[in-house]
Amino acid sequence: MLNMFSAIFKLPRTVWFLGAVSFLNDAASDAIYPLLPLFFAATFAVGAQALGIIEGAANATAALMKLVSGYFYDRTQRAKGWLVLGYTLPALARPLIAFTSSTPIVLLLRMGDRVGKGLRSSPRDALLAASVEPNRRGLAFGFHRSMDHAGAVAGPLAAAALLAAGWSVRDVILMTIVPGVLCVLLVAMLREPPGLAIDNSKIDWQWKSLPAPLKRYLIALAVFTLSNASNMFLLLRAKETGFTDAQIPLLWAGFSALAMVLSTPLSAWSDGMNRSRMLCFAWVIYAVLFAAFGLLPQTLATTIALFVGYAIFIAATEGAEKAMIAELAPKAQLGTAFGWFHLVSGLMLLPASAMFGWLWTRVNPTSAFMASAVISLVAAALLWRTVGDRESTV
């Protein structure tokens, strides 16, 4: 434990700074994230299928921007401009949801929020990967995710306190302008380390330019992402179980708190092992969890236990998945590689969320969760084969 704390404190200033910015941004985002399904349902009568389309479209839009910003990061080796713009858009779009009067405007604002994420994600991840040695990338990405989750704890707790004090959901959404503005001010003060001296004319964003092992990994990841519906569906499941409107943010805060505590050590753990095999095992665990969400009797205790298991899965995989990208990509192509990573996963979220919402509405929630579990197992098999292909060429 002491060694872990020592390793964290030795991380570069850039990693700490980006972590602090992510804490503020996620505090604003996750203050309202668990409330959005309730707000949409009460204000616009938006059901599960429409919710899936809104979330899927928003994430697909962001995914396209992640490849663009990643490519231009490689060309310029500068991330600050993308970060400033990428945090400004959500700071404005989130609170404006409180004033919306129609579903198309909600979709537009959610897209604005996600486009901001798209503009900043690839340059930020490339900057994180370039800021540390290869044997500390899992630690760096895990620490960054821990700060994300810390914000996801603070945000829902603040939202729950404001709701208990008599604030409306609309007022809580409007309040997110405060941490959003602070986030933009902080990122504007970021000092970037010197970039690589590279020949810009050789930077290529096309799929064919990626190394073969990276492309095989991205294909497996694309299949796995098809099993990923928006986390809002898990919150809807909790609502069906009997959680009240005030308890939903507390459940999300507890989930985020556990992910916050475990993300750094579990991601750092991946630095000393075969990350591909670790992710294979994790994707199988994901399948088991989603099958349980669909098949087990949904009591309060069962739901809490499944959210605990899901938090452990998230903590173990989020940092490791990104460290795997940095491991397989050339240094001069980090931004583009992360762009493709985000593009593939983001685009697949659209059919994933739409399919999940359709099965939930037209069949039943159990069928939606079981479909996700089966697809996850297929992805794990593909990744396992990729591991074998890599080892056979060594």
C-alpha positions in Angstrom: 0.0 0.0 0.0 2.8 2.4 0.9 4.5 1.6 -2.4 1.3 2.4 -4.3 1.0 5.8 -2.6 4.7 6.5 -3.3 4.2 5.6 -7.0 1.2 7.8 -7.3 3.0 10.8 -5.7 5.9 10.3 -8.2 3.6 10.7 -11.2 4.4 13.8 -13.4 2.7 17.1 -12.8 0.8 16.8 -16.1 -0.9 13.6 -14.9 -1.9 15.3 -11.6 -3.2 18.4 -13.4 -5.3 16.4 -15.9 -6.6 14.4 -13.0 -7.8 17.5 -11.1 -9.5 18.8 -14.3 -11.3 15.5 -14.8 -12.4 15.5 -11.1 -14.2 18.9 -11.6 -15.7 17.9 -15.0 -17.0 14.6 -13.7 -18.4 16.2 -10.6 -20.5 18.4 -12.8 -21.4 15.6 -15.3 -22.2 12.9 -12.7 -24.2 15.3 -10.5 -26.9 15.1 -13.2 -26.1 11.8 -15.0 -28.3 9.6 -12.7 -31.0 12.2 -12.8 -31.3 12.5 -16.6 -33.4 9.3 -17.1 -35.9 10.6 -14.5 -35.8 14.2 -15.9 -36.4 13.0 -19.5 -39.2 10.6 -18.4 -41.0 13.3 -16.4 -40.5 16.2 -18.7 -40.7 14.6 -22.2 -42.1 11.2 -21.5 -39.0 9.6 -23.0 -38.9 5.9 -22.6 -36.1 3.3 -22.7 -36.0 3.0 -26.5 -35.8 6.8 -27.1 -33.3 7.1 -24.3 -31.1 4.5 -26.0 -31.2 6.4 -29.3 -30.4 9.8 -27.6 -27.4 8.4 -25.7 -26.2 6.3 -28.6 -26.4 9.2 -31.1 -24.7 11.6 -28.7 -21.8 9.1 -28.1 -21.5 8.3 -31.8 -21.1 12.1 -32.6 -18.4 12.4 -30.0 -16.6 9.3 -31.4 -16.1 11.0 -34.8 -14.5 14.0 -33.2 -12.1 11.9 -31.2 -10.4 10.6 -34.4 -10.1 14.1 -35.8 -8.6 15.6 -32.6 -6.3 12.6 -32.2 -4.9 13.0 -35.7 -4.3 16.7 -35.3 -2.6 16.1 -31.9 -0.1 13.9 -33.7 0.4 16.6 -36.4 1.1 19.4 -33.9 2.0 17.6 -30.6 -0.1 20.2 -28.8 -3.2 19.3 -26.7 -4.1 22.4 -24.8 -6.3 24.0 -27.4 -8.4 20.9 -27.8 -8.7 20.5 -24.1 -9.9 24.1 -23.6 -12.5 23.7 -26.3 -13.4 20.2 -25.2 -14.2 21.3 -21.6 -15.9 24.6 -22.6 -18.7 22.9 -24.7 -20.0 20.7 -21.8 -19.7 23.5 -19.3 -22.2 25.4 -21.5 -24.4 22.5 -22.7 -25.1 20.7 -19.4 -26.8 23.6 -17.6 -28.8 24.5 -20.7 -30.6 21.2 -20.5 -32.6 22.7 -17.6 -34.2 25.2 -20.0 -35.1 22.7 -22.7 -38.7 22.3 -23.9 -38.4 19.5 -26.5 -36.7 16.2 -27.1 -34.7 17.4 -30.2 -33.2 20.2 -28.2 -32.2 17.7 -25.5 -30.5 15.6 -28.2 -28.7 18.6 -29.5 -27.4 19.6 -26.0 -26.4 16.0 -25.2 -24.5 16.0 -28.5 -22.8 19.3 -27.6 -21.7 17.7 -24.3 -20.4 14.6 -26.0 -18.7 16.6 -28.9 -16.7 18.4 -26.2 -15.7 15.0 -24.8 -14.7 14.0 -28.4 -12.5 17.0 -28.9 -10.5 16.5 -25.7 -10.3 12.7 -25.1 -7.8 11.6 -27.7 -5.3 14.5 -27.2 -5.6 14.1 -23.4 -5.0 10.3 -23.5 -2.1 10.7 -25.8 -0.7 13.4 -23.5 -1.1 11.1 -20.5 0.6 8.2 -22.3 3.5 10.4 -23.5 4.0 11.8 -20.0 5.1 8.5 -18.3 7.3 5.5 -19.0 5.7 2.5 -20.6 5.8 0.5 -17.4 3.8 3.1 -15.6 1.0 3.7 -18.2 -1.5 1.5 -16.4 -0.8 3.4 -13.2 -1.2 6.8 -14.9 -4.4 5.9 -16.7 -5.7 4.2 -13.5 -5.0 7.3 -11.4 -6.8 9.5 -14.0 -9.8 7.2 -13.9 -9.7 7.3 -10.1 -9.9 11.1 -10.3 -12.8 10.8 -12.7 -14.6 8.5 -10.3 -13.8 10.8 -7.4 -15.7 13.5 -9.2 -18.5 11.0 -9.9 -18.7 10.5 -6.1 -18.8 14.2 -5.2 -21.3 15.1 -7.9 -24.1 12.7 -7.0 -23.6 13.3 -3.3 -24.0 17.1 -3.9 -27.0 16.4 -6.1 -28.6 14.2 -3.4 -28.0 16.8 -0.8 -29.6 19.5 -2.9 -32.6 17.4 -3.7 -33.0 16.6 0.0 -32.9 20.3 0.7 -35.8 20.9 -1.7 -34.1 21.7 -4.9 -35.8 20.5 -8.1 -34.0 18.3 -10.6 -34.0 21.2 -13.0 -32.3 23.4 -10.4 -29.6 20.8 -9.8 -28.9 20.6 -13.6 -28.5 24.3 -13.8 -26.1 24.3 -10.8 -23.5 22.4 -12.9 -22.4 25.6 -14.5 -20.2 26.3 -11.4 -17.8 23.3 -11.6 -17.9 23.5 -15.4 -16.5 27.1 -15.4 -13.9 26.2 -12.8 -12.8 23.3 -15.0 -12.3 25.5 -18.0 -10.3 28.0 -16.0 -8.0 25.3 -14.7 -7.4 23.7 -18.1 -6.6 27.1 -19.5 -3.6 27.2 -17.1 -2.1 23.9 -18.2 1.5 23.9 -19.2 2.3 21.3 -21.8 5.6 19.4 -21.8 7.6 19.5 -25.1 6.3 17.2 -27.8 8.2 14.7 -29.9 10.3 15.9 -32.8 8.6 14.1 -35.6 8.1 14.3 -39.4 4.5 15.6 -39.7 4.2 14.5 -43.3 4.4 10.8 -42.2 1.4 11.0 -39.8 -1.5 9.1 -41.3 -5.0 8.7 -39.8 -6.2 5.9 -42.0 -7.0 2.5 -40.6 -4.5 0.7 -42.9 -1.7 2.7 -41.3 -2.3 1.1 -37.9 -0.1 -1.8 -36.8 -1.8 -5.2 -37.3 -1.9 -6.1 -33.5 -3.6 -2.8 -32.8 -6.2 -3.4 -35.5 -7.0 -6.9 -34.2 -7.4 -5.5 -30.7 -9.7 -2.8 -31.9 -11.9 -5.3 -33.8 -12.3 -7.4 -30.6 -13.0 -4.2 -28.7 -15.7 -3.2 -31.2 -17.5 -6.4 -30.7 -17.3 -6.0 -26.9 -18.7 -2.5 -27.1 -21.8 -3.9 -28.8 -22.6 -5.5 -25.5 -22.3 -2.1 -23.7 -25.5 -0.2 -23.3 -25.6 3.2 -21.5 -25.2 2.9 -17.8 -28.5 4.8 -17.6 -30.2 1.4 -18.2 -28.6 0.0 -15.1 -30.0 3.0 -13.2 -33.4 2.3 -14.7 -33.1 -1.3 -13.5 -32.3 0.0 -10.0 -35.4 2.2 -10.2 -37.5 -0.8 -11.1 -36.1 -2.6 -8.1 -37.4 0.0 -5.7 -34.7 2.7 -5.3 -36.3 6.1 -4.8 -35.3 9.2 -6.8 -33.2 10.4 -3.9 -31.5 7.0 -3.5 -30.5 6.7 -7.2 -27.7 9.4 -6.9 -26.5 7.7 -3.7 -26.3 4.3 -5.5 -24.3 5.9 -8.3 -22.1 7.7 -5.8 -21.4 4.4 -4.1 -20.6 2.7 -7.4 -18.2 5.6 -8.3 -16.5 5.5 -4.9 -15.6 1.9 -5.2 -14.3 2.4 -8.8 -12.3 5.4 -7.5 -10.6 3.4 -4.8 -9.8 0.4 -7.0 -9.0 2.0 -10.4 -5.4 3.0 -9.6 -4.2 -0.3 -8.0 -6.0 -2.6 -10.5 -4.8 -0.6 -13.5 -1.3 -0.5 -12.1 -1.6 -4.3 -11.6 -2.0 -4.6 -15.3 1.5 -3.1 -15.8 3.0 -6.4 -14.6 1.0 -8.9 -16.6 -0.4 -9.7 -20.0 -3.0 -7.1 -20.5 -4.8 -9.0 -23.3 -5.4 -12.0 -21.1 -6.5 -9.8 -18.2 -9.1 -8.1 -20.4 -10.3 -11.5 -21.8 -11.0 -12.6 -18.2 -12.7 -9.3 -17.4 -15.0 -9.5 -20.4 -16.1 -12.9 -19.2 -16.9 -11.5 -15.8 -18.9 -8.7 -17.5 -21.0 -11.3 -19.2 -21.7 -13.0 -15.9 -22.7 -9.7 -14.3 -25.1 -8.8 -17.1 -26.6 -12.3 -17.1 -27.2 -11.8 -13.4 -28.8 -8.4 -13.9 -31.2 -10.1 -16.3 -31.9 -13.5 -14.5 -31.6 -13.0 -10.8 -34.5 -11.8 -8.7 -34.0 -8.0 -8.5 -34.0 -7.2 -4.8 -32.3 -4.2 -3.2 -29.5 -6.4 -1.9 -29.0 -8.1 -5.3 -28.9 -4.8 -7.1 -26.3 -3.4 -4.7 -24.2 -6.6 -5.1 -24.3 -6.4 -8.9 -23.3 -2.7 -8.9 -20.3 -3.6 -6.6 -19.3 -6.3 -9.1 -19.7 -3.9 -12.0 -17.6 -1.2 -10.2 -14.8 -3.7 -9.8 -15.0 -4.6 -13.5 -14.9 -0.9 -14.5 -11.9 -0.3 -12.2 -10.0 -3.2 -13.6 -10.5 -2.5 -17.3 -10.8 1.3 -18.0 -7.1 2.0 -17.4 -5.9 -1.3 -18.8 -7.8 -0.8 -22.1 -6.1 2.5 -22.7 -2.7 1.3 -21.6 -3.1 -1.5 -24.1 -3.6 1.1 -26.9 -0.4 2.9 -25.9 1.4 -0.5 -25.8 0.4 -1.4 -29.3 0.8 2.1 -31.0 4.0 3.9 -32.2 4.8 7.0 -30.1 4.3 9.3 -33.0 0.9 7.9 -33.6 -0.5 7.9 -30.1 -3.2 10.5 -30.8 -4.4 8.8 -33.9 -4.4 5.4 -32.1 -6.5 6.8 -29.3 -8.7 8.4 -31.9 -9.4 5.1 -33.5 -9.9 3.5 -30.0 -12.5 6.1 -29.1 -14.1 6.1 -32.6 -14.6 2.3 -32.7 -16.0 2.2 -29.1 -18.1 5.3 -29.6 -19.7 4.3 -32.9 -20.5 0.8 -31.6 -22.4 2.4 -28.7 -25.1 3.7 -31.0 -26.3 0.2 -32.2 -25.5 -1.2 -28.7 -27.8 1.3 -26.9 -30.4 1.2 -29.6 -30.5 -2.6 -29.5 -30.6 -2.7 -25.7 -33.4 -0.1 -25.6 -35.4 -2.0 -28.3 -35.1 -5.3 -26.5 -36.0 -3.7 -23.2 -39.1 -2.1 -24.6 -40.3 -4.6 -27.1 -39.4 -7.9 -25.3 -38.3 -7.4 -21.7 -35.2 -6.2 -19.7 -34.0 -9.8 -19.2 -33.6 -10.4 -23.0 -31.6 -7.1 -23.3 -29.2 -8.1 -20.5 -28.8 -11.7 -21.9 -28.0 -10.4 -25.4 -25.2 -8.2 -23.9 -23.8 -11.2 -22.0 -23.6 -13.4 -25.1 -21.9 -10.6 -27.2 -19.4 -10.0 -24.5 -18.4 -13.7 -24.5 -17.9 -13.6 -28.3 -15.7 -10.6 -27.9 -13.6 -12.3 -25.2 -13.1 -15.3 -27.6 -11.9 -12.9 -30.3 -9.5 -11.2 -28.0 -8.2 -14.5 -26.7 -7.5 -15.5 -30.4 -5.7 -12.2 -30.8 -3.5 -13.0 -27.9 -2.6 -16.3 -29.5 -1.8 -14.6 -32.8 0.5 -12.1 -31.0 2.4 -14.8 -29.1 2.8 -17.0 -32.3 4.6 -14.1 -34.0 7.0 -13.3 -31.1 
